[in-house]
Amino acid sequence: MFLLLLLCILLAWFLSQKLYARYWCNGLSVEIEFQERFLYEGDTSAMKEIVVNDKFLPLPALEIRFSSNRNLEFLSEASANTNSTDRSYKRDVFSFLFHQRIERTLPFIAHKRGFYEIFDVSITGYDFFFRSGHYAETHQDTVLYVYPRQVDTYRIALLCQAVSGMLLSRSRLYPDPFEFSGIREYRREDPMNHINWKASARTGNLMVNQFDSTTSISLSILFDIEDRLILKYEELVEETIRIVSSLCGRLVKDRMSFHVAGNGLDPVTETPFSMYIKAGGGKIQELNQKLACIDIAQTVYSAIELLEKEAGLRRTDHTYIFISKNREDDLRGAMRALTGAGNQILWVLPIKAADASSLDFSPIPHVTMLPWEI
């Protein structure tokens, strides 16, 4: 009797080995996906782990392993079975009956701007005897853009007011979307988005917001991510990119057209960063995707070369917003050269609060300095 039982066990073990070796991966699918295609620095989101065993053969234990960038930190229970070194390595174990689907949600926080991908998932399946594992890999096409964090609304409004003041310093022909000057009755030629609905409700007539005007809105945003000194200031460079993203979003909202250029590498064209943003256009998402992908360790040329190349375009009566943490004397010289032919520069200078007292405020003709403490 004992011998017969032993033979049955051996037969079951043998059949299990053969059966699982041949069919364990049939009808098995694993998918890792982000709940959202994009979010901003500091946002919380989640990954979905979807595993399907679409066959009659149960899987007593199925081990799923994948890795993600460590800047995406798993939260709460999702942080269990996670090892963070150069990347975050995640391990989860599932148990399946036949024709079963399991979905798990893995919350995380995005600590840093970037473009994140999950490439492959390794799968190890075990039979009822757990003696040996069967291994497979599945390719994933999972991507996430983490856009630069948007800076404080009040601070970006102050920056826009500074831009508005520079534009208003010229003679007046076209409405300036920043400079509100009053309310008047609606005319047929007025755009609908200028209607002030609260004032209209109070008076019983359609009323519109009235704006001051400028000769033209000839504007370029130049940003510098050069960090060439031994002592690095990564946070100041990242703040530069945040200011660019936030400012461009505000300008588009206020229906302005402008050019954006920088000394970072465009991740799509692999050329120096350059984009024209049309008023009311839908390019802000494209801009943020490119800003998310910029590698601050790869500068195409120096900040001085950036200004010199812009000066070579010989623009006239142009307004520049130059965002750079660098403040060397030779950079100031390049700014002086750019201000010829009626051009003016608003220099936004990201700086650590502790260094603000040592900031040199010596004036540069036609250059307005705006310190930006972080």
HELIX and SHEET records of a PDB file:
HELIX    1   1 PHE A    2  TYR A   23  1                                  22    
HELIX    2   2 SER A   76  SER A   79  5                                   4    
HELIX    3   3 THR A  153  LEU A  168  1                                  16    
HELIX    4   4 MET A  192  HIS A  194  5                                   3    
HELIX    5   5 TRP A  197  THR A  203  1                                   7    
HELIX    6   6 GLU A  234  LYS A  253  1                                  20    
HELIX    7   7 ILE A  284  CYS A  293  1                                  10    
HELIX    8   8 ALA A  303  ALA A  311  1                                   9    
HELIX    9   9 ASP A  329  LEU A  338  1                                  10    
HELIX   10  10 ALA A  353  SER A  358  5                                   6    
SHEET    1   A 4 LEU A  28  PHE A  34  0                                        
SHEET    2   A 4 THR A  44  ASN A  53 -1                                        
SHEET    3   A 4 GLN A 100  ALA A 110 -1                                        
SHEET    4   A 4 LEU A  72  PHE A  74 -1                                        
SHEET    1   B 6 PHE A  38  TYR A  40  0                                        
SHEET    2   B 6 GLY A 133  TYR A 147  1                                        
SHEET    3   B 6 GLY A 114  TYR A 126 -1                                        
SHEET    4   B 6 LEU A  59  SER A  68 -1                                        
SHEET    5   B 6 SER A  88  PHE A  96 -1                                        
SHEET    6   B 6 THR A  82  SER A  84 -1                                        
SHEET    1   C 2 TYR A 174  GLU A 185  0                                        
SHEET    2   C 2 MET A 207  THR A 214 -1                                        
SHEET    1   D 6 PRO A 272  ILE A 277  0                                        
SHEET    2   D 6 PHE A 258  LEU A 265 -1                                        
SHEET    3   D 6 LEU A 219  PHE A 223  1                                        
SHEET    4   D 6 THR A 319  ILE A 323  1                                        
SHEET    5   D 6 GLN A 344  ILE A 351  1                                        
SHEET    6   D 6 VAL A 367  GLU A 373  1                                        
END                                                                             
